[in-house]
Amino acid sequence: MILYFSGTGNSEYVAGRLAEAISDEYLDICQRLKNNDYSAFSSDRPWVIVAPTYAWQAPRMIRKWLIKTRLSGEKKIYFVLTCEASVGDAAGYLKAIAERKKLEYMGLGRVIMPNNYFILSKVPDREKALEIIAGSEEHINELAYRIKNREPFDEIKRRLFDKTKSKGINKSFNSWFGKHPIDRKFEALDSCVGCGNCEKVCPTGNISIGEDKKPVWSGNCVQCLSCISRCPEDAIVYGKKHKEKYFCPKL
Ligand SMILES: Cc1cc2nc3c(=O)[nH]c(=O)nc-3n(C[C@H](O)[C@H](O)[C@H](O)COP(=O)(O)O)c2cc1C
C-alpha cells in the first residue's frame, strides 16, 4: 500500500506512477496528518511512503505521524522522497523509524523532481519542469520494479555535510517554523471566493476561514505550499512581490 503526502503535486504524481506500475492503491494521508488521525492500516503488500523532502529530511510531520500509526500485515517498508537535488542523510532517520516499528527497512528512493519552493527560490517554467520529470521516469520505473520484486533499493551515497544538513540544519529549519510566524506573509486576494479549499488541503490544520470568508493562517505552517498551488481561483499570494507559482505539470 502506498501512502503519500504532496504539497504541490510532485510526490502525488510519483505515488500515482508507482501505484500504476505495481498495481497497488495509493492513499493521500493529508487529512490524517491534519486530524492527528493515527488509526491503523493493514496491507499484505509492501508499504511505500512517498513524500517531498524538506530541509534534507522527510517532513517532520510525516515522521511523527508514521511513528504513531500502526501498519499491520506486511513487514517490508520502502520510502520514496521527491526532491530538487538532495535528501541528505534522510535515509538514516527513516531506517531508524522502520526499526522502531519492527518493520523491514527496504531503502530510500530519491526521485529528482522540479523545485517547488517558489516563495524563496526560483522554480522552473513548465517546459523545464516537464524535462526534469521526464529525466526521472526511468528511475521511477526502476523503483517500481524493485518494490514489485520485493528487492531493496540501492543505497544513496552520503556526501560531505549530508549529516549536518539532515541533523543540525533540519532542526533549525523546523524550530524556525515554531518561533516565527512565517505565514504572516500569506494573503488572500480580492479574487478569493471563500471556497475553503486552502483550509481542506492544509496538512497542519493551520488555515481556517474567517468571518469575512477569507483564509486565516495561524502560525503553524510547514511551507508545503499546498494552499497557494491548489487554490482554484489562484487567489493566494506570499508577500507583496507575487512570485511564479509551481504545481506539478503532469497532474
Ligand atoms: C520547505 C521546503 C524545503 C525543501 N527542502 C529541500 C531539500 O532539502 N532538498 C531538495 O532537494 N529539495 C527540497 N525542496 C524541494 C521539494 O522537496 C521538491 O520540489 C518536492 O518534489 C516537492 O514535492 P511536492 O510537490 O509533492 O510537495 C524543498 C521544498 C520546500 C517547499
The ligand as a MOL file (V3000), in Angstrom:
LIG
                    3D

  0  0  0     0  0            999 V3000
M  V30 BEGIN CTAB
M  V30 COUNTS 31 33 0 0 0
M  V30 BEGIN ATOM
M  V30 1 C 10.0770 23.8850 2.6720 0
M  V30 2 C 10.7980 23.1730 1.5600 0
M  V30 3 C 12.0250 22.5790 1.7920 0
M  V30 4 C 12.6940 21.8910 0.7540 0
M  V30 5 N 13.8770 21.2620 1.0110 0
M  V30 6 C 14.5050 20.5630 0.0260 0
M  V30 7 C 15.7420 19.8720 0.2850 0
M  V30 8 O 16.2590 19.8340 1.3900 0
M  V30 9 N 16.3430 19.2380 -0.7630 0
M  V30 10 C 15.8180 19.2530 -2.0380 0
M  V30 11 O 16.4490 18.7100 -2.9280 0
M  V30 12 N 14.6190 19.8500 -2.2970 0
M  V30 13 C 13.9570 20.4980 -1.2930 0
M  V30 14 N 12.7300 21.1020 -1.5520 0
M  V30 15 C 12.0820 20.8750 -2.8600 0
M  V30 16 C 10.9840 19.8070 -2.7640 0
M  V30 17 O 11.3570 18.7410 -1.9100 0
M  V30 18 C 10.5920 19.1990 -4.1160 0
M  V30 19 O 10.2990 20.1700 -5.0580 0
M  V30 20 C 9.4540 18.2020 -3.9760 0
M  V30 21 O 9.3840 17.4080 -5.1420 0
M  V30 22 C 8.0960 18.8420 -3.7320 0
M  V30 23 O 7.1460 17.8190 -3.6020 0
M  V30 24 P 5.5560 18.0400 -3.6050 0
M  V30 25 O 5.2160 18.7330 -4.9110 0
M  V30 26 O 4.9930 16.6730 -3.5350 0
M  V30 27 O 5.2140 18.8800 -2.4300 0
M  V30 28 C 12.0880 21.8050 -0.5410 0
M  V30 29 C 10.8530 22.4250 -0.7590 0
M  V30 30 C 10.2070 23.0950 0.2750 0
M  V30 31 C 8.8750 23.7430 -0.0040 0
M  V30 END ATOM
M  V30 BEGIN BOND
M  V30 1 1 1 2
M  V30 2 1 2 3
M  V30 3 2 2 30
M  V30 4 2 3 4
M  V30 5 1 4 5
M  V30 6 1 4 28
M  V30 7 2 5 6
M  V30 8 1 6 7
M  V30 9 1 6 13
M  V30 10 2 7 8
M  V30 11 1 7 9
M  V30 12 1 9 10
M  V30 13 2 10 11
M  V30 14 1 10 12
M  V30 15 2 12 13
M  V30 16 1 13 14
M  V30 17 1 14 15
M  V30 18 1 14 28
M  V30 19 1 15 16
M  V30 20 1 16 17
M  V30 21 1 16 18
M  V30 22 1 18 19
M  V30 23 1 18 20
M  V30 24 1 20 21
M  V30 25 1 20 22
M  V30 26 1 22 23
M  V30 27 1 23 24
M  V30 28 2 24 25
M  V30 29 1 24 26
M  V30 30 1 24 27
M  V30 31 2 28 29
M  V30 32 1 29 30
M  V30 33 1 30 31
M  V30 END BOND
M  V30 END CTAB
M  END
